[in-house]
Amino acid sequence: MIAVNDNAAGEASPAVFEQNTDCLAQLSGVTKRFGSIVALDGLDLEVRRGELLALLGPNGAGKTTAISLLLGLQQPDRGRARLFGQSPNLVEPRRRTGMMMQEAALAAELRVGEQIDLVSSYYPDPRPLAAVMEMTRITALAKRPYGKLSAGQKRQVQFALAVCGRPELLFLDEPTVGLDVQSREMVWATLRELVGGGASIVLTTHYLEEAEALADRVVVLAKGRTLASGTVSEMRSLVVRKRIVCSTTLNAGEVAAWPDVLSATRDHQGLHITTTNAENVVRRLLAADEDLQDLEVQRAGLAEAFTELTQEVS
């Protein structure tokens, strides 16, 4: 069910989390400040078993701070963070997680295979080294020093480190920034495979098509609060407007003046119309041009929903 929030809810009862075995991580009424800046403002957030949760929001919305609190890298000023029902500061729940943050400081002199072996040693049942490198397509980099890699190759290695321990819960903060198309497709395929195998994933990304392609559930943050949450389809439904594309001789300027039409433009693909009432506009198009062809009506995508939600608080 979709939820659109104007205000953050209060802190949940401590007993609620422990009784809900489908909730792997949780922020309850969390506030976090950095000086005069409020990064999170009474935020409630749940990560459920077997889902890929996409955290979306403009820069400064609080996405990275939320992940840092769930991982125990930072502490809330108010409210509570739980990871597998325990404090994120404990070793036991951390051994069930993997993470890939926006920035990582790794030993430049260690070879890639050595980096993975080192991180794997922290986990009780890690994946074999060869399997990790094959999964993340870095086998050819195994003997190269980390410091000699390109920025994109370093991101691939960081992704390998995030998945090497067979994590039940994986946190990925902008994982595909700096990756080429092939590497990005590798990450997408691996994430689908992990979720299919029962893992849960928290993903932050500025690539809305990435969230649209991968997410089971989306949470949109702005100014440290939840604006809306739901499935991708539910988020799309927040946007009333639709897009119409067709081949027609009708003048774009005249169509733009029709009732229910927000805009009309023309390019080599035909006439593009944005409307709040697609049915009425389609009927008028067919009546005005009996030779109209290639008619297509498209519902709003996640990008439109995100823009409409966040523009009111920008």
Secondary structure, DSSP 8 states (H G I E B T S, - for coil): --EE-SS------HHHHHH-TTEEEEEEEEEEEETTEEEEEEEEEEEETT-EEEEE-STTSSHHHHHHHHTTSS--SEEEEEETTB-TTSHHHHTTEEEE-S-----TTSBHHHHHHHHHTTSSS---HHHHHHHTT-GGGTTSBGGGS-HHHHHHHHHHHHHTT--SEEEEESTTTT--HHHHHHHHHHHHHHHHTT-EEEEE-S-HHHHHHH-SEEEEEETTEEEEEE-HHHHHTT---EEEEEE--S-HHHHHTSTTEEEEEEETTEEEEEES-HHHHHHHHHHH-TT-EEEEEEE--HHHHHHHHHTTT-
